[in-house]
Amino acid sequence: MVGRRPFPTPPADLLTAARRQPPATFDEFSAADRVFGTVEQRAEERAEHATAYRGHVVISPIRPEPGSVQITTFGKLGLPLIELGAPKPSQARFYSAADPTGKPMEKGMLKADMYGAGAGLRGFKVFARHRNLEDQDKNPEAQDKLDRYVREKVRARVDAQEKRGRAQDGQSTKLRTKRNASVLAWVRAGSTFTFDIDVTNMTGPELGALLWLLDPHELAVPRELEQSGTAADFGVFRLGRGRPLGLGSVTLEVLPDGSSLVQGEAVTTAYRDLSGCLGAVGQVPVDSGGTEHFTEVAKTLIETFRTATGDAVGHSFDEASHIAALRRAATGYGDGVRVGYPRGSTKPRQGDDISEIVAWFQLNEKVSTSRSGAPKIDHGYALPSLTTDVTPLRELREK
C-alpha cells in the first residue's frame, strides 16, 4: 500500500540527469569532486565496497589570532533559539524546477504536476547573508553594540514565540524543548582565526577558482549589477547552526605574506635532476618576487578561472547563473530585506513560531475546486531565484 501519491519522476532520477548525484566513476567527477575529493555513496546498494578519491586541497586546523578572539557566554542554561525545521524535498514547490536550468515553478501549479517529464531541480537552498544584522565598524564600542543587538534579536524571537503560545491557549510555550537548541556561547564579531591551505596537482582554472572564493571582494555582487539601493563591499561565507538566524557570517581571505606557489615544471625538473622535491626547503616558488608578485600571480590565476568559466557557459563570467547565485547568497540583500521563511496563520492558531511557518506551507498548498470541478490551487508560490530581483514571499492568512 502506498500512503501518498507518488510523483511522476523520482527526484533521485532528476539528480542523475542534472549530474548532481555523488559520482561513482572518475568520468562523473565535477571540478569540485576532483579538487576537494569525494566518497562514493551508493556502493552499499550494490553490495560493493565504497571507493573514494582524495582531493588536492588539505586544510589545517584553525588557530585563534592572539588577542583578537572574544567569546560571549550565556551561563549554564544558555540562550535558547527558536525551533529550526529541516528541508523537506517532498514539499516539491521549493525544490522542483520548471526545466533543467533550474527555473522556478510558475505560481499556481498543482503539486501533482511537479517532478515530471522535462522538469529539473532548483539546486541548493540557502539562507542568504543577513546584511541588516551586520555593522562594518570594527571599533570595540561598535562590536559591543552589535553583539547586544544580535543577542536581543535572537531573544526577541524566542520571547514572541512564548507570548503567542500564552495568548492562544493560556499556557506559556516552553523555551527549551526537544526540537530546539540553546547556545552556551558564541564567538563575537570581529574575531580572527588563521589556517593553512596546502594544494597539490591543481590546474590553473582550479587554483584560480579557489583563490576567487578566498577573495571577499570577488564574492560581492558588483556595484554595477546591484539592484538594491545599497551595495556591499565584500561577500561572506556562512558557518554553524545559527545560519537561519543570521549568525555565522565569516570572511575568508588569503594572506600573501607567507604564501607561496610552486609550478609543476619546477617540481618535475627537481625530481629529474635530484636537486629537490615537493615541499623541499629552497624550492623556487612562482612568487619568488615576494608578496606583491604573489598577488599578481593570484590575479592571473583568477582571470584564468574567469575565462574558463565564460567559455564553458557561453557568455560573460558575471552573467553565469551559478556565479550570480553564489554572489547573491554571499552578499545578501540591502534595503532592510528580512531573510527567513514567510509566516502564515490558520484557524485555530497553533501557538509557536515554527507553526507559523508550517501554516504558510499549508495555505500555500491549499487546493480548492474551480467552477468546472477541476482542482485549483489558491496560492502556490515558489521560492524566487537568487539571481533575480528580490521578491519577498507574502504572508498568508486564512480567511
N, C-alpha and C positions, 0 to 999 in steps of 0.2 A: 504494500500500500504506500502511495506517495502522498505525504501530508500537505505538500504545497505544489502549486502549479510550476512546472519547470520552465526555464527559458528556452527559446528555440535553439540557441547555441551556448554550450557551456563556456563560462568566462575563461576557463583554462585553455580552451581551443583558441580563443581570441588572443590570449597571452602568447601562444606559439606563433600565431600569424603575425603578431606585432614584434616578434623576436625579443620578447621580454621574459621568456622562461629562462631559468638558470641553464647555462649551456651544458650539454652532455659531451660534446666533442670540441676540439680546438677550432674547427671551421665555424662553429657557432659563437665564438668569442666576440664580445664587443671590445672596444678600446679599453673600457673601464675594467672588464674581466682580465685583460692582459696586464694592465698596469697595476691593479690592486689585488689580483688573484681571485680565485673562486673555488668553491667546493660543490661538486655535483650533487644535486638534491634528490634525484629520482631513482637512484640505484636500488633503494630498498623495495620499490615497487616491482623491480625486475629481478629481485633476489641476487643482486650483484654487489660487489664492493664499490664503495664510493671512490671516485677519483678526485684529485684536487690539483690545482695549479698555483704555485707560489708566485705572487706578484713581484714587481720590480721596485716597490716602494716599501721601506721599513721606517716606522715612526717610533722614536724613543719615548720613554716615559716623560711626562711633563714635569717641569721644575718651577716652583714659585720664584718669581723675581724678588730678591731680598728687599724688604721694606715696602713693597707695593701691594701685597695681598692683605685684605682686611675681610673679616668674617662677621656677619650679623647672626647672633644666636637667638633662639626663641624659647629657651627654657626646656624643661623635661617633656612637656606635652607637645611643644612645637606650635607652628602656625598652620591651622587646617586649611586645606584647599577645597574648592568646590569639586564635586564629582565630575570626572572626565570619562567620557564614553570611549568605546573602541570602534574602529572602522567596520562597517557592515556592507560588504560588497553586494549582498542580496538586495540592498536598497536600490541598486541599479542606476537611479537617476543621476547620482553624482559620479558614477564610475563608467557607465556605458557611454560610448560616443556615437555620433550620427554617422561617422565614416572613419576609415583607418587613420586619418590625420589627427584625430582627437577632437573634432568639432563637437561642442556641447549639443545635447538633445534639444529639440525645439520645445518651447513651452506648451504644455497640454498634451504631450504624447502619453499614451497609455503605457503602464509599466510592462504589460504583457508583450509589447512590441519591441522591447529593448533586448540587447544581446542577441540580435537577429542577424540574418544574412546581410552582408555589407557593412555591419557595424564595426566599431573599433573600441579601444579603451582610452580613457581620459589621461592616463599616466598617474604620476604620484600626486596625492592630495597633500597639500602643505598648509601650515599656518604661516602666513606672511609675517614679516617683521612688524612688531607693534611700535611704529615710529613715535606715536604720541606719548609713549612711556619713557622716552629717552631724553637726556639732556646732554648736549655735546660739550658743555662747560666742564672741565676736568679739575677745577679747584675743589679743595676739601669741603667747603661750605655747600657748594652745588651738589656734591656727591651725597652729603648728609641729607639734603633736601630730596634728592632723587630716591635714596633708599627709603626714606619715610613715605614718600609718595607712592612708590610701588607697593610697600607693605600695606598702606591704607587701602589701595585699590583691591588688593587680594582680600583683605579683611572685609571690605565693604560688600563684596560679592557673597562671602560666606554669611555675613550678617543679614543681607537681603534674603538669602535662602532660608535662614532660620525664622525671620519675621513672616515670610509668606506662609510657611507651614503653620505658625501660630494663628495667623489671621484666618486661615481657611478651615482648620479643623479644631482650633482651640488648643492644640498641643505644639510645643516647640519641636522643630526638626533638629535631630541630633547633629552637632557639628562634626562629630567623628563617627563614621560608620564603616562597614566592611567594604564600601565601594569608593571611599576617598582616601587620601593620604594627608599626612601632616609633615611640614618641613621643619626640621630641627635647627637648620642653619643654612645660610646661603652666602656665596661669595659676592662681596659688594662690587658695584660697578666701578670701573677704573683699575681693578686688579690686573696684574700682568703675570703670565706664565710663559716659559720658553720650552722648546723641544727641538730635537734634531730630526731631519729627514734625510735618509740615505737612499739614493736612487742608482740603479744599475741597468744597463742594456735598454735604454729608452730611446725612441726615435725623437727627432726634433719636434714634430707636432705634439707627441705625447708629453714631452717635458714642457713644451710651451703651454699646453692645457693646464698642467699642474701649477706652473708659475702664474698663469692667468687667474686661477682660483685663489691664489695666495696674494693677490693684489686687490685690496678692498676698494680701490678707486675704479678698477675694471669691473667689479661686481655691481656697481651702482648703475642705475638706468641713466644713460647720457642725458644731459640737460636739454639738448635739442629734441629728445624724444619723450621727455617727461610731460605728461598731460595734466597733472595736478598743478596746483598753484605753487607748491613747494618741492624743490628738488633736493635730493640727498647727495652729500659729498662722498659717501662710501657705502658699501654693502656689508652685510653681516652674515655669519652662519648661526645656526640655532642648535643649542646643546641642552640636553637634560629633559626631565619630565615636565617642567613648567612651561614648555613652549606654547601651549594653547593660551596661557595667561600672560604672555609677553616676556617671560623670564628666559634667561639663557642666551641672549644675543652676544656674540663674540666676533671680534675682528681678527683675521689672520694675516700676517704679512711676513715676508722673508727679510731677514737682517743681512744685507750684503756683506757687512764686516764679519769675517769668519766663514763665509760661504764660498764654495769653490765647485767647479765643474771640470771634469776631465774628458776629453774627446776619446772616442773608441780607437781612433787611429794611433793616438799616443800610447794607449794601453797595449794595442797589438804590437807596436814596434818594440815596446819594453819587454814583452814576453818573447818576441822573436830573437832579440839580441841579448836576452838575460840581464838587462840593465835595471829591471824593476817589475813591479806587478801592481794590480789594482789595490789601492789603499796604501801603497808604499810611501814612506816619507821622502819628500823631494820630487815626487811625480809632478811633471809640469802641467799645471791646470790650464783650462781655457781662459780663466780670468786672471792670468798672471800679471795683468796690468793693475791689479788692485781692485778696490771697491767700485770705483767708477766704471772700470771695464766690465766687472761682473754685471752691473746694472745694464750696460749696453748689450751684453750677451743675452741677458734675460729678455730685454725688449725685442731683440732679434728673434728669439725662440717664440715669444708670444705672437709676434707677427707671422711666424711660420704656421702657428696653430690657427690664427685668424684666416690666413689664406687657404689652408687645407679645409677648414670648415666652410668657407664661402664656396669653394669648388665643389664640395660634397652636396651642399643644399641648392646650388644653382643661383644664389643671389648673395647680397652682402651679408657679412658676419652679423651685424647688428639686427638684421631682419630675420635671422634664423629663429624659428619658434622656440627651440629648447634654450637658446641663449636668452631670448627675451623673457621667457618664463622664469628662468633661474635668477635673472637680474631683478625681476619684479618681486620675487619671494625674498631676495636678499635686501632689497631697498624698501619694501613696504609701500604704503600709501600716505600721501600728505593730506592736508586739509582736514585733519582730525578724524579720518575714517577709522571706525572701530573694526577690529579683526576678531572674528568669532562666529559661532553658529547663530542663526536668527532665532527669534523667540516666537512662541505661539501660545494660545490658550484654548483649551476645550472646556466643556461643561460636563461634570464638575472639574475645577482645577485640581491638579494632582499634588501640589504642595511643595515642590522643591525645584531648584534651578535646572537640574538635568531634565526634569519632566517638562519644563517649558520647551526645551529643545525637542524632546520626543513628541510633544503636542504639535510643534511646527511640522515635523515629518508626517505625522498622521493627517493633518489638514492638507498638506501639500499633495498627498497621495489619495485624498478622498475622491471616490468615484460616485457620480450620480447618473441618472438616466435622462437622456435627451427626449424631446417630443416624439422622435421617431422610434424610441425604445432602445436606441444604441447607447452603450456606456460612454460617458464622457468624464473627463477629469476637470475639476473646478480650477485648480491652480497648476500644478505640475512644473514648478520652477526647477531648472537645472543649475548647477554651480557654474558661475561665469568663468570664462577663461582668464588666466593670469595675464595674457598678452593683450587684452583689450581694455578699454576704459572700465574703471571700477563701477559696477552696477550692483549696489547693495541688495541683498535679498530682503524683500519686505516682510514685516511681521504679519502673521496670520492670526485672526481671531475668529472663533466660532460664533456664528450669529444666533 
